[in-house]
Structure formats: structure tokens, C-alpha cells
Amino acid sequence: TVDLPATRKATDVIKQREALASALAVDEVQLIVERVRGSGGHAGRVALWVADADPYAGPPSRTPLLDVSPWDAWRPAPFGRDARARRIALPLVWTSLLIGAIPRQGKTFAARLAAAGLILDPFTRLYVADFKAGKDWDAAARVAHRFMSGDESDYVLNLRDWLVELVAEVQGRYRRMRDLDDATCPESKITPAMSRDPMLNMPITAVVIDEVQVPLED
């Protein structure tokens, strides 16, 4: 942990992580630079962590989701670990996720890992559109509210219809929320209890689109 000279900011050091790794003669994946926050931190205090070797060179970690049944989608789902082996959790509610990378870097795998936290919750409603037209998402077809796999224009039109349906669903929920008391529906926002009440019919709803560029370019 380093206290910088007066007027020097931790954010400036973080921006220069690559240059700092060069000065330390390590690959930048071996260096983590973070601002120390909270009661023990300030804008000029930075924490440095340096690994002796590439921390990502080992075998991949098993996701904890393999050992749970079911999972509460209101809880952040385990999404991976950083170089220090600290768990990275991904909030599933109120989150939009766009995954991009060059081919064969695990985009679909990462998307399935995020979707697993939703699939394992029996109270969620899933729309899964696989424009890769492969078999990566076939297992989700057994639990999805809507599912399709293909890359022809008819599938793009189906996706458009899904989105029209979802917009109407959102608007309808807001209208129905007006009739609920504040104890049941505070601040006109859905709660865990509301999402699991079959009488209200307002489950957590997630849309998963693989190879989203296919419909966007059509």
C-alpha cells in the first residue's frame, strides 16, 4: 500500500498501470493497481499487488453454480475470479450485459455462465434467441419461455415480435403496479416477493441473444 505525494492521485497511477508494470519488469496481467477506499483510504492511497507468475496460466475454475439447485436470481451470480482468485459476482437484476471479443475467446461460454444464474431460478422467465444456430443453447430450450435457434430472416422477425411483446409487458406492469399498495410495491419497482407471486404474474424476465449482430444487420 502506497501513499502518494500531495496532489498525486490514485486514479492517475491506475491509468499508468502498463507503464508501472514495465518499471517493475512484470507482465501487466501480473499487476493489480487499486485505489484504497473506505475509512482507511483516500484519493492518494493506492494498493499494488504483484504476482510472481501469470495468475491465469492455471486450469480454469469450476463455477460454484454446478453445485447449487436452485439459485436465487436476485443474488449476484458467480461470474469468475480475478488474478488474486477473488470471486467476481455479476448482478442479474437491473443488469444489461454486452459481451464482445474476437472468435474463439469464449463469448458464448461467458453468456451461458451469466444465464445459468437465471436458468437455475424456477421463478424467472427466459427469452433465448440463438442466432449462431448451434447447439450451445439447446438445453435452455427445456426451460425457456421463448426459444429459437437459427439465422434466417424469419428468426429476425420472430425476435422483433418478442421485443414488441416485451414492451407491451413492461407497459402493462407499470399500469398494474398503480393498483398495488405501497407495502406490496414500493416506489413502483418490482420486489423479490412480487416476482415470485404467480397471482401478480411479474417474474424476472431476461432476454438472451447470441450473435446479436445477425438481427442488427438484417
Secondary structure by P-SEA (a helix, b strand, c coil): cccccccccaaaaaaaaaaaaaaaccccccbbbbccccccccccbbbbbbbcccccccccccccccccccccccccccccccccccbbbbbcccbbbbbbbcccccaaaaaaaaaccccccccbbbbbbcccccccccccccccccccccccaaaaaaaaaaaaaaaaaaaaaaaaaaaccccccccccccccccccccccccbbbbbbccccccccc
